[in-house]
Amino acid sequence: MKKYKICNVLVCCWFLLASAMASDFSLRGTTDKEVAIYKVGEKMEFTLKLYDEDNVVVGKKIKWTRSGDDGKVENGEGITTEHGVKIVTSTDKPGFVRVKAFAFEDDGKNIVGYVGGWGANKNGDIFFDGGACVEPEKLKSVEEPNDFDSFWQKMKAELNEVPLSAKLKEVTPKDAKVKVFEVELDCAGPKPVTGYLTIPLNAKPKSLAAIVSFHGYGTGKHNVPAWLNEWNIVFDVNAHGMKLGQDDAYYAQLQKDLSGYCFNKDENSNRHKTYYYGMALRVMRALQYVKTLPEWNGKDLQSNGGSQGGLQGLWGAGLDADVTSCDIWSPWCCDLGGVNLGRQLGWRPDFTEAINYYDPVHHAKRIKGKVHLVANYGDYVCPPSGVWTVYNNIAHENKSMEVFQGCTHGYKMKNAMSYTYTPHGIEKIGIKK
């Protein structure tokens, strides 16, 4: 009898554990317009629904906060139904409205599920973080410095005083179709350029397009890229000129030394002392270097990256007239001066006159090549207002921007509404699974 009871308890525990593991909760949001772009003063309605996998969950509390570039903050709550929790708002100025919400169990604890992010643990309190925009085509940046162009001309002259000297060390690739090299380039500023160069095997002279890819924020070890491009030259560049192939102690110390880099207020009060100074020089040198490779076809050059890599990619496209295209995901530090215009602050340094020289919204005006951007309504590491302002400042029409609802810097909402914004109208409206 005792064994029977123990077995029963174990079976029940297993069933409960399996049930908990089987739950796949998510909080999803939509707007009354398929494409969440509104006019000033126009009513916008959000609908929030709680799901377990793809089944609507009813009877749970949702608490939400509405904020925006208009400075207004509203809070509310509701109980989930099959029709969702409704939030109605509007704004009286061009910009973005943000809605962030959480779901709660009957005992008041947050409902937990997959939330993504950059750490090892991808689970946490489920949320919706999204929004809508109002007349975004009217968004403008603060004025650029009067000597913006002359400053960058001097930066280029400073870079060119250092001969372009490269140290290459071939490493064994996982893919036999490419050659891989550790690269170190002499550079003006405090550090060299370092990264991994891949070139398809047996490539003929002047036969390949070149891609320079820049890294996001962080100081982690720079490894050989996991995926190797078999068709193009690719130069994968880290942001710090770090040594490659070192032991763990080196990278642990580097992380300590660079803790909070780019956020030092004293450094950011001087355009030559800010961390962006050396980073921008390394971006220009990396692009210079790939153009010297005999395999480059002399015409196709990309400057790509996401987040901090997107910041660098936009610098490259604006500062090097040979860049023919750039693919940029949620670029960092766009429209730093937007806070002075009432826009919401993301996770980024405070605005100073010195770092205004490094703001991609100004570099965007000088981009000649094709640009594709990605913006997320719920990304307040890299606020959508900044990405949109970059888009507005690109002077030509060879540009596009893919916009996602309910997605943040590290989380992609299930069945996220998306569309592509172009000078020729809105395209590719749909749901991203």
N, C-alpha and C positions, 0 to 999 in steps of 0.2 A: 504493500500500500504506500509506504514511504517513497519507494523508488518511482511509483506511478505519479505521485504528487510532484516529485522533483522533475520528472520528465515533462509533466504538464507545464510547470513553471518555465522550464527551459524553452519549450516550444512557444509559449506565449511571449517570452522575451525575444526570441528569434523573430517571431511574427511582427512584433512591435518595431524591432530594429529594422527589419526588412521594409516595413511600411514607411518608416521615417526616411530610409535611404531611397525609397521609390519616389518620394515627393520631390517635385521639381517646381517650386514656387517661383513666380515672377510677377512683377507689377508693371503693367504696360499702359502707355498713354497714347491717345490720338487727339486730333483737333477736328472741329466741325468742318474745316476746309481740308481737302485732300493734301494740298500744299499749304503749309502754315505760314503764309505771307499775308499780312493785313494792311489796311489803311489806318492812318491816325484816327483815333476815336472809334474805330470799328469794333464791335463786340467779338470776342474770341471765346470759344467754349472748348475746354479740355474734358475728356472722358478718361477716367482711370479705372482699369479693371484688374482684379487679382486672378491669377491663373495657377492651377496645379497641372503641370504640363500644358495641354491646350484646353483644359476644362475650367470654366469660370467658377470661382469660389465666392460664395455669398456669406453675408453675416459677419464679416471681419471689419475692424475699424481701420480707416485710412486717415492719417494726419498729413496735411500739406502746407507748404509755404510758397507764396508767390512773391517774387522779387523782380526787379527790372532796371533797365537803364534810365527809367523815369524816377528812380529813387523810392518808389512805393514798395511797401512790404505788407502783405496780407497773410493771415493764417486761418486755417479752417480744418474741419474734419467731417467725415461721413462714413456710412456703413455700406459695404459693398453689396451690390445687387447684380442681377444679370445684365442690367443696363449700365452699370458702373457708377462711380462717383463723379458728379459734374462740378466743374469749376468755371465760372464765367468772369471774365475780366476784360480790360482794354487798356490802352495807353495813349497819352496825348502828345507823344513825340516819337520820331523815328528811333528805332533801336530794337532791343530784344527784351522779351518777357521770359522769365525762367520759372518753372514749376518743379519743385522737388517734394517728393512724398514718400512715406514709409507705411508699411502694413503691420498690424499687431494681432497677436493671439488674444483669446478671451481673457487670459490672465494678465494682459497688459504687456507681455514681452514681444519684442520684435519677431516677426516671421523671418526665418533664415532660409537662404538659398544661395544659388550661384550669383556672384556679383563681379567676377572677373578681377581685374587689377594686375599689378606687376609683381606682387609677391608670390610665394609658393602657395599660400592659402587663398583659394578662389571663392570661398564661401563667406557669407556675412549677412547683415541685415538687408533684406531685399528692398529695392527702392525704384522709384521712377525719377529721372532727372532729364527734363526736356524743356521745350518751350515753343516760342513762335517769334517771328520778326515782323516789324512794322516799317514799311517803306525803307527797306535796307539800302536801296540804291542811293539814298540821300546821305548815308553815313560818310563823314569826312574825318580825316585825321587832323591833329594839331599841325601847325605850320612846321615845315622842315627848317633846319638851321640855314641861315643866309649863305654860309660858306660850305654847304654840304658837298658840292662837287669838288671844290678846291681841296677840302680835307681829304677826300678819297683819292684825288690825284697825287697828293703828297704821300698817302699810304702806299699807293702803287709804286711811286718812285723809291720809297724806302725799301719796299720788297725787292725791286729790281737792282738795288745796290748789292744784294746778296746773290752771287752766282747760283744758278739752278744746278745743284749737284745731288745726285741720287746714289744711295747705297742700296743694293738689292741682294737678297739672299733667297735662293729658290728653296721652297719647301715641298714635301711630297703631298700631292693632292689626293683626295678621295676619288676624284673623277679623273680618269685617264685622258679625258678630252680637253683638258685645260692645263696650262702652266700657272703655278701660283708662286708669288714672291712676297716676302716681307720687304717693305720699302721704308726708307727714311730719307727725307728731303731736307736739305739746309733751308732755313727760312729766317726772315726778319722776325723780330719779336723774341719772346722768352724761350720758345721751344721749337723743335723741328716738326715737320709733318710726318706722321707714321700711319701705316695702314697696309692692307693686303691688296695686291694687284693680281688680277686673273686675266689671262689672255688665252683664247682658244688655240689649241695645238695646231701647228702648221698654218697659222694665219699668214696671208700674203700682205706685203706692204700696201698701205693705203686702202685696206679692204674692210675695216671695221668701224662701227660707231663706238663712241666712248661714253661711259656712264661714271660719274663721280657720285658716290653715295655717302651721306653724312649721318652721324650718330645722334641719338637722342640724349637727354640729360642723364648723367651718371658717370661713374668711374670704374665700372666693372672691367674685368680682363677682356681685352680685344682678341678674340680667337679667329681663326680662319673661318670665313663665312660658311654656314652649313649648306647653303645652296649655291652652286657655282654656275654662272652663266656661260653657256657653251657657244654663244653667238656674238657677244660683244666684249670689248675691253671694259672691265669694271675695276674701279679703284675705290675700295671701301676704307674710308678715312675716319679715325676716331677724333674726338674733339680736343684732345689734350696733348698730343704729341708724345703719348706714353710709350715706353719701351715695350717691344713685343717679345713674347716667349719667355717671360720671367717667371720666377716662382711666386707662390701665393703671398709670401711676405711682402714682396714689392708692391702688389696691387692693394694689399691691406693698408700699407703705409700711404700709398697714393690716395686712397679713399679718405684717410685722416687729413692729409695735407690739403685736399681739395674740398673738404666739407663746406657746404654752403657756397660754393663758387658761383659767381655771377650776382650774388646777393649782398656783397660787401658795399655798404653805402659810401664809405670813404673812397674806395676804388672807383665806384660808379659816378663820383663827382668829377672825375678826370678822364677825358676821352682816350688818353694814352695809357692809363693805369687800369682801367676796367678790364675784366677777364675777356670781354668781347674783342678787345684790341688784338690780342694774339690769335684768338680763334679766327677772326676775319682774315688776318694775314695768311693763316694756314689754308683757309678755303681758297683764296686766290692762287696760292702756290700749288695746291693740288690740281686745280684746273690747268694752270700753266704746264704742269708736268705731263699730264696725259696727252696734251697737244704736241709734245715732242716725240711721242712714241711712233715708230715707223709704221706700225699697223693701223694707226688712226687714219680714217678716210679723209680727214681735213674738212668735214662739213657737218657731221652729226655729233653733237655734244650735249649730254644731259647733266643737270645738277639737281639731284634728288635727295629727299629725306623726309622724316616725320618728326614732329614735336621740335626739340632743339635741332634735330637734323633738318627739319623744314625751314627753320630760321636760317641755317647755314646755306641750304639749297637756294633760298630766295636771295641771300647775299650774292651767291655765286652767279645767279641768273642776272642780277642787276649790275654787277661789277665787271662781268666778263661778256663782252659783246659777241663772243663766239658761241655762247650757250644757245642752242637751238630749241631746247625744251626743258621743262622741269615738272616733276610729279611730286606734289607736296601734300603731305597728310598733316592736318592740325598743327600748323606752324606755331612755334612758341614766340612770345614777346612781340606780338603784332599789336600795334596801336597802344603802346605803353602810355602815351599821353591822353588816351581816351578817358582815364579817370578824371582828368581835369575838365572833361566835357560831360561828366555825370555817369559814364559807363561803369559797369560792374568790374571790379578788379579780379583778375585771375591769380593763379599761383605763379608769380613772377616778380622781378625786382620793382621797387618804387621808381617812378619816373624821375629822371634828372635831365638837365639840358645836355649833359655829356653823352648819356646813352641814347639820346634822341637821334644821334648820328647813326646808330646801329639798328634802328627800328625798320623792319621790312616794309612798312607802309610807304616809306620814302624810296627805298630801293625798287619797289614794285613799279614806280613811275618810269624807271629806266630799263625795264625788262623788254627785250626785243623778241625773244623766242616764245614758243607755245607754253602755256601754263595750265596745269590741271591741279585744282585744290580740293581738299576734303575738309568739311566743317561739320561739327556735331552740336546740336542744339543744347545738349547737356554737358558740354565740355567747358568747365571753368578752371582748368589748368591753362587752356588756350581758348579764351572766350570766342564764341562765334562772331561777335561784333568785330573783333580784330581781324579774323580771317576774311570777313566780308569787306572790310575796309581795304585790305590788300587787293581783293578782287576789283573793287571800284577804282583803285588807283592805277591798275594796269591799263595803259593808254590804248592798247590795240584790242581787236576783237577775237584774236586767236587764244581764247581763254574759256575755261569752264570750271564749275565748282559743284561737287557732289555733296549734298546736305542730308544728314541723318537725324531722324527724330529719336529721342529717348536714349541716345548714345553719349557716353562720356569719353574721357581720355583713355580709360582702360576697360570699359564695359560696352557691349553691344546688345541692346534690347532685342529680344526675340520678336520677329515679324516687324522690324523697324521700318517705318515709312521713310522713303528716300526719294529724292529727285535731283536732277542735274540742272543747274542754273547757267544759262549762257546768254551772250548778247542777242541771240536770235530767239529767245524765249525759253520756257521751261521744258525740259526733255526728260525722258527715261523715268517717268513717275512709276513707282512700284513699291513692293514689299521685299525687304531683305530678310531672308530666313535666318 
